[in-house]
Amino acid sequence: MNAAGTEGPGATRLTGLLHAMRAVHGGDLSARAPMPPTRAQPEEITELYLLFNAIAGRAQALEHELTRVRRATIAEDTPTILVLEADNGRTLDGPMRMAAQAALSGLDGGWDDSAVRRVDSAEAVYLAAAGQQVKFVCALLDARAGRNVLLSVIAALDAYVPEVPVLCFAPVDDPAAQDQAVTAMSGRDHAEIVRSTGQAVEQLTALWRTAVQGDLESPAQPDDAGRNQIRFGGEKVLVVDDDVRNVFAMVSALELYGLTTLTADNGVEGIELLVRNPDVRVVLMDLMMPGLDGYATTARIRSYPEFAALPIIAVTARAAPGDRERSLAAGTDEHVTKPVDVDHLLMLISRLIKR
């Protein structure tokens, strides 16, 4: 600017450089200063332009390298849950992402949103799996997404991360989603249909604990001598759980130590079994089930005078603050989390039966 407030020739030549400097200062490291149009300019101005562009280019390269290193570090250190929403990206926080966040909020370790990654195509799965640096805990897919999108994402998971467990969400009140989920999951290992967001949260929590906390924490060695001291004489235990894997694991352990087991995969069936078998000594109640959940099932059992004092143990993957208090308020006697510590469960059963 000259004394009169107008731009002189030197200022005009530096306008492009000034604009580029402001852009870089504002965070745009891709900004470059275009060379002034006039040829009649001092060499110092030309050198200034070239020097600034070189500095800006070096800064941009350093930023790219820093981003690459940061992403590699996060990929190596932070396990990931993949989610597919039904709305095809129209909202930021869909029900699948919210279920994943709810599961993480109940876990130790301070896991945050960086552990949840949204995918909406086979290409997105490929990009997420590129380099195999990310530790995938599981994938939670909404069966209400378009059929082609759902099948292409599952095909990509099979191709790039074939061992990752897949949960397919199909609400119990949506027959079309149920049919689509059955078709998509048919014949696949490590796949399961979940019928409520509560069940999705519970399964995500259990998978995370098994895949992540099992890796980060050295599990204590089981006290086989202590466990062998607990023996039962055929007492009946009712297991109410809609996850066949959990049922199989618990039944195998309980029967090994002399208990007789009855199983139901929903609350209504559990109550009917209990009425037909009043000699049941303990109930193991899954809390997150579609339809009549464990809280409501426990409350109904307590409404029968003959079952008012029947020992009921809540079994759930949820361990968020207040979960134990809520299950005890519903009428349970104890609250254990999945994956179940068999030693602890056997001791609880023994104590409650003696009581």
SULVEN-V306636 format. One record per residue. RES is the residue in one small letter. PHI is phi in whole degrees, 0 to 359 (NA if undefined). Layout:
res->RES phi->PHI
res->RES phi->PHI
This chain:
res->m phi->NA
res->n phi->269
res->a phi->297
res->a phi->274
res->g phi->91
res->t phi->255
res->e phi->282
res->g phi->272
res->p phi->301
res->g phi->296
res->a phi->296
res->t phi->297
res->r phi->294
res->l phi->264
res->t phi->299
res->g phi->298
res->l phi->295
res->l phi->297
res->h phi->298
res->a phi->295
res->m phi->297
res->r phi->298
res->a phi->296
res->v phi->295
res->h phi->299
res->g phi->279
res->g phi->112
res->d phi->270
res->l phi->284
res->s phi->274
res->a phi->292
res->r phi->227
res->a phi->272
res->p phi->290
res->m phi->297
res->p phi->303
res->p phi->291
res->t phi->282
res->r phi->276
res->a phi->276
res->q phi->220
res->p phi->298
res->e phi->298
res->e phi->299
res->i phi->291
res->t phi->300
res->e phi->296
res->l phi->296
res->y phi->299
res->l phi->296
res->l phi->294
res->f phi->297
res->n phi->298
res->a phi->294
res->i phi->295
res->a phi->297
res->g phi->295
res->r phi->294
res->a phi->297
res->q phi->294
res->a phi->296
res->l phi->295
res->e phi->296
res->h phi->298
res->e phi->294
res->l phi->297
res->t phi->297
res->r phi->297
res->v phi->295
res->r phi->297
res->r phi->295
res->a phi->296
res->t phi->294
res->i phi->296
res->a phi->297
res->e phi->282
res->d phi->263
res->t phi->247
res->p phi->297
res->t phi->225
res->i phi->252
res->l phi->270
res->v phi->230
res->l phi->241
res->e phi->266
res->a phi->277
res->d phi->270
res->n phi->58
res->g phi->86
res->r phi->284
res->t phi->235
res->l phi->287
res->d phi->245
res->g phi->275
res->p phi->296
res->m phi->289
res->r phi->296
res->m phi->295
res->a phi->296
res->a phi->296
res->q phi->294
res->a phi->296
res->a phi->296
res->l phi->293
res->s phi->293
res->g phi->267
res->l phi->252
res->d phi->286
res->g phi->119
res->g phi->65
res->w phi->291
res->d phi->232
res->d phi->298
res->s phi->295
res->a phi->272
res->v phi->243
res->r phi->235
res->r phi->269
res->v phi->233
res->d phi->223
res->s phi->196
res->a phi->297
res->e phi->298
res->a phi->296
res->v phi->295
res->y phi->300
res->l phi->296
res->a phi->293
res->a phi->267
res->a phi->302
res->g phi->84
res->q phi->55
res->q phi->271
res->v phi->276
res->k phi->267
res->f phi->277
res->v phi->280
res->c phi->188
res->a phi->236
res->l phi->245
res->l phi->245
res->d phi->275
res->a phi->293
res->r phi->278
res->a phi->294
res->g phi->304
res->r phi->303
res->n phi->295
res->v phi->295
res->l phi->301
res->l phi->293
res->s phi->290
res->v phi->294
res->i phi->295
res->a phi->298
res->a phi->292
res->l phi->299
res->d phi->300
res->a phi->280
res->y phi->259
res->v phi->222
res->p phi->295
res->e phi->269
res->v phi->289
res->p phi->294
res->v phi->240
res->l phi->253
res->c phi->248
res->f phi->275
res->a phi->222
res->p phi->304
res->v phi->297
res->d phi->263
res->d phi->235
res->p phi->301
res->a phi->296
res->a phi->294
res->q phi->299
res->d phi->297
res->q phi->294
res->a phi->294
res->v phi->299
res->t phi->296
res->a phi->292
res->m phi->271
res->s phi->302
res->g phi->76
res->r phi->256
res->d phi->281
res->h phi->56
res->a phi->231
res->e phi->208
res->i phi->264
res->v phi->248
res->r phi->248
res->s phi->204
res->t phi->294
res->g phi->298
res->q phi->294
res->a phi->298
res->v phi->299
res->e phi->296
res->q phi->291
res->l phi->299
res->t phi->297
res->a phi->296
res->l phi->295
res->w phi->296
res->r phi->300
res->t phi->291
res->a phi->277
res->v phi->255
res->q phi->292
res->g phi->293
res->d phi->279
res->l phi->277
res->e phi->247
res->s phi->278
res->p phi->295
res->a phi->293
res->q phi->290
res->p phi->298
res->d phi->271
res->d phi->300
res->a phi->296
res->g phi->293
res->r phi->293
res->n phi->294
res->q phi->286
res->i phi->266
res->r phi->229
res->f phi->244
res->g phi->243
res->g phi->90
res->e phi->302
res->k phi->273
res->v phi->234
res->l phi->261
res->v phi->254
res->v phi->249
res->d phi->200
res->d phi->269
res->d phi->261
res->v phi->298
res->r phi->292
res->n phi->295
res->v phi->299
res->f phi->300
res->a phi->296
res->m phi->290
res->v phi->299
res->s phi->300
res->a phi->290
res->l phi->293
res->e phi->290
res->l phi->298
res->y phi->253
res->g phi->95
res->l phi->269
res->t phi->257
res->t phi->245
res->l phi->242
res->t phi->230
res->a phi->220
res->d phi->260
res->n phi->202
res->g phi->296
res->v phi->297
res->e phi->296
res->g phi->298
res->i phi->295
res->e phi->297
res->l phi->296
res->l phi->294
res->v phi->296
res->r phi->281
res->n phi->230
res->p phi->294
res->d phi->273
res->v phi->299
res->r phi->263
res->v phi->213
res->v phi->244
res->l phi->258
res->m phi->248
res->d phi->290
res->l phi->273
res->m phi->258
res->m phi->231
res->p phi->293
res->g phi->75
res->l phi->277
res->d phi->282
res->g phi->295
res->y phi->296
res->a phi->293
res->t phi->297
res->t phi->299
res->a phi->298
res->r phi->292
res->i phi->300
res->r phi->294
res->s phi->285
res->y phi->275
res->p phi->303
res->e phi->289
res->f phi->247
res->a phi->298
res->a phi->250
res->l phi->295
res->p phi->297
res->i phi->232
res->i phi->250
res->a phi->285
res->v phi->237
res->t phi->208
res->a phi->275
res->r phi->281
res->a phi->223
res->a phi->286
res->p phi->305
res->g phi->95
res->d phi->295
res->r phi->298
res->e phi->297
res->r phi->294
res->s phi->292
res->l phi->294
res->a phi->294
res->a phi->286
res->g phi->123
res->t phi->281
res->d phi->263
res->e phi->217
res->h phi->220
res->v phi->238
res->t phi->252
res->k phi->270
res->p phi->299
res->v phi->286
res->d phi->281
res->v phi->299
res->d phi->303
res->h phi->296
res->l phi->296
res->l phi->298
res->m phi->294
res->l phi->297
res->i phi->300
res->s phi->300
res->r phi->294
res->l phi->290
res->i phi->295
res->k phi->296
res->r phi->296
